Amino acid sequence: MTASQAGSDLGTDRAGSGWTLAVDTSTAVCVGLARGDQVISLRDDNPRAHAEQLMPLVEQACGQAGIAVGQIDQIAVGVGPGPYTGLRVGIVTGRVLAHLGGTQPHPVCSLDVLALQWVEFGSAPADGFVVATDARRHELYWARYDGQGARLEGPEVGAPDTLPAGVPVGGPGCAARGLEAAAGAPEVLDAGVLAAHWTKLPDVGIEPLYLRDPDAVVPTTRKATLTPTRLRLPAAMKNRQAR
């Protein structure tokens, strides 16, 4: 769908539908739709397909709900922490859809979503817990929560041994880094939970939570684009010059 098509869709029949769209690309391509007890969750786990799969999943979710993209009332967006490129795709898409629909995006920490899932499942440790996702480079993004899912520390990024000692851990980072997940902990982020319960989560601002610099950096020194070439004179011309 092109930007102009999205703008056209979002300009029709959106008021009062009650539907909330949630997008999060901090771990996978996650899309959720919710209205009351109606919840739709879709995901694509291809780590290199964020840009290609996000809008098709949004359209697929809307199709399952029997609505057009333009009938979405609210848009919740997970802003990480997460990898630079994938995270940026979700945030930009959420901001554009909200702008075209004449509303404001609702940005939340993606780790907060996982913590809320744990609490909503009814299996969260009463004394608190840690949620972790894969940060690559043998590291984890993590945050610590109380038993009700309120964030107490983080988000942070670091090696597995930097996590708070003796605190139950859950989230997709456990499988990625060989940690033993606590019983009942969420294994994947559910954007349907975000769509249904985003009002329970704090607004963290729309800026992406990268927590570290991207791998691609701007060069600090100029490099020559052309390598100087030494011209070689034919032997006949050399002999003439020698005379």
C-alpha positions in Angstrom: 0.0 0.0 0.0 1.4 3.4 -1.0 1.4 6.5 1.3 -1.3 8.1 -0.8 -3.5 5.0 -0.5 -2.9 4.9 3.2 -3.9 8.5 3.5 -7.1 7.8 1.5 -8.0 4.8 3.6 -7.3 6.7 6.9 -9.5 9.5 5.8 -12.7 7.4 5.7 -15.1 6.2 8.3 -12.7 6.0 11.3 -14.6 7.9 14.0 -16.0 5.9 16.8 -15.0 2.4 15.7 -13.3 1.6 19.0 -10.5 -0.3 17.3 -6.9 0.1 18.5 -3.9 -1.0 16.4 -0.6 -1.9 18.0 2.7 -2.4 16.2 6.0 -3.5 17.7 9.2 -4.4 15.8 11.6 -4.6 18.7 11.8 -8.5 18.6 9.8 -9.6 15.5 7.1 -7.9 13.3 4.2 -7.9 15.7 0.7 -6.5 15.0 -2.3 -6.4 17.2 -5.9 -5.2 17.0 -8.3 -4.9 19.9 -11.8 -3.7 20.6 -13.3 -4.8 23.9 -12.8 -8.5 24.2 -12.0 -8.8 20.5 -8.3 -9.3 20.1 -6.3 -10.2 17.0 -2.5 -10.9 17.2 -0.2 -11.5 14.2 3.6 -11.8 13.9 6.3 -12.5 11.5 9.6 -13.8 12.9 11.8 -13.1 9.9 14.4 -10.8 11.4 15.1 -9.2 7.9 11.6 -8.6 6.8 10.4 -5.8 9.0 9.8 -3.3 6.2 8.3 -5.8 3.8 5.9 -7.5 6.3 4.6 -4.8 8.7 2.0 -3.1 6.5 0.8 -6.4 5.0 0.2 -7.7 8.5 -1.6 -4.5 9.5 -3.9 -5.0 6.5 -4.3 -8.7 7.2 -5.4 -8.0 10.8 -7.8 -5.3 9.6 -9.2 -7.8 7.2 -9.8 -10.4 9.9 -11.6 -7.7 12.0 -13.7 -6.8 9.0 -12.5 -3.1 9.0 -10.5 -0.8 6.8 -7.2 0.7 8.0 -9.1 4.0 8.2 -11.4 2.7 10.9 -8.6 2.5 13.5 -9.2 4.9 16.4 -6.0 4.6 18.4 -2.4 3.5 17.6 0.0 2.1 20.2 3.6 1.7 19.3 6.4 -0.3 21.0 9.6 1.9 20.9 12.0 -0.7 22.1 14.7 -1.3 23.2 15.6 -3.1 20.1 17.9 -3.2 17.1 18.3 0.0 15.1 16.8 -0.9 11.7 14.0 -3.1 12.8 12.9 -0.8 15.6 12.9 2.2 13.3 10.5 0.6 10.8 7.8 0.0 13.4 8.0 3.5 15.0 8.0 5.3 11.7 5.0 3.2 10.5 3.1 3.9 13.7 3.8 7.6 13.5 2.8 7.9 9.8 -0.5 6.0 10.4 -1.3 8.1 13.4 -0.6 11.3 11.5 -2.6 10.3 8.5 -5.5 9.3 10.8 -5.4 12.7 12.7 -4.5 11.1 16.0 -1.4 10.7 18.2 0.6 7.5 18.6 0.9 6.0 22.1 4.5 5.0 22.6 5.4 2.4 25.2 8.5 0.5 26.2 8.4 -3.0 24.6 9.7 -4.6 27.8 6.7 -3.1 29.6 4.5 -5.0 27.2 6.1 -8.3 28.1 5.9 -7.5 31.8 2.1 -6.8 31.4 1.7 -10.1 29.5 3.2 -11.9 32.4 0.9 -10.1 34.9 -2.1 -10.6 32.7 -1.4 -14.3 32.5 -1.7 -14.5 36.3 1.7 -16.2 36.7 4.0 -13.2 37.4 6.2 -13.8 40.5 4.7 -11.8 43.4 8.2 -10.5 44.6 9.1 -9.1 41.2 10.8 -10.3 38.0 13.1 -9.4 35.1 12.0 -9.3 31.5 14.8 -9.7 28.8 15.0 -9.6 25.0 17.9 -10.5 22.7 20.2 -7.5 22.1 22.7 -9.6 20.0 26.4 -9.2 20.6 25.9 -11.8 23.4 23.9 -9.2 25.3 20.3 -8.7 26.5 17.9 -5.7 26.8 16.3 -6.0 30.2 14.3 -4.3 32.9 13.2 -5.2 36.4 9.6 -5.0 37.6 7.6 -5.5 40.8 4.9 -8.2 41.1 2.3 -5.9 39.5 4.4 -5.1 36.5 5.6 -1.6 37.4 9.1 -1.0 36.1 11.6 -0.5 38.9 14.9 -0.5 36.9 15.9 -0.1 33.3 15.7 -0.5 30.5 19.4 -1.5 30.3 21.6 -3.4 27.9 24.3 -5.8 29.0 25.7 -9.3 29.3 23.5 -12.0 31.0 25.6 -11.8 34.1 24.7 -8.2 34.6 21.0 -9.0 35.3 19.9 -8.6 39.0 20.9 -11.8 40.9 18.3 -14.1 42.3 15.4 -12.5 40.4 13.1 -14.7 38.1 13.7 -13.9 34.4 11.4 -14.2 31.4 11.0 -13.0 27.9 12.4 -14.0 24.5 15.9 -13.2 25.6 16.1 -16.3 27.7 16.0 -18.7 24.8 18.4 -16.5 22.8 21.0 -16.5 25.5 20.5 -19.9 27.2 18.9 -18.6 30.4 16.3 -20.7 32.3 13.0 -18.8 32.0 10.7 -18.7 35.0 7.5 -20.8 34.9 4.7 -19.0 33.1 6.9 -16.3 31.6 6.0 -14.9 28.1 8.2 -16.3 25.3 7.2 -13.8 22.6 5.8 -10.3 22.6 2.0 -10.2 22.0 0.9 -7.1 20.2 -2.7 -8.0 20.9 -2.1 -7.4 24.6 -0.6 -4.0 23.8 -3.6 -3.1 21.7 -6.0 -4.1 24.4 -4.2 -2.7 27.4 -1.9 0.1 26.3 -3.6 2.5 28.7 -2.1 0.6 31.6 1.4 1.3 30.4 3.4 4.5 30.9 4.1 6.8 27.9 7.8 6.8 27.3 8.0 9.2 24.4 8.1 8.4 20.7 11.9 8.4 20.4 13.3 4.9 19.9 15.1 3.2 22.8 18.2 2.1 21.0 20.4 2.1 24.2 23.5 1.9 22.2 24.9 3.3 18.9 24.0 1.7 15.6 26.6 -0.5 13.9 26.8 1.8 10.9 28.6 5.0 11.8 29.5 8.2 9.9 33.2 8.2 8.9 35.2 10.8 10.8 37.9 11.3 8.1 37.6 11.9 4.4 38.7 9.2 2.0 39.9 9.9 -1.5 37.4 8.5 -4.0 40.1 8.4 -6.8 43.4 6.7 -6.3 46.3 8.7 -7.9 47.6 6.8 -10.9 51.2 7.1 -12.1 51.3 7.5 -16.0 53.8 5.3 -17.8 55.4 6.8 -20.9 55.9 4.5 -23.9 59.6 3.5 -24.4 59.9 5.5 -27.6 59.0 8.8 -25.8 61.3 8.0 -22.9 64.2 7.6 -25.4 63.3 11.0 -27.0 63.3 12.7 -23.6 66.7 11.1 -22.8 68.2 12.8 -25.8 
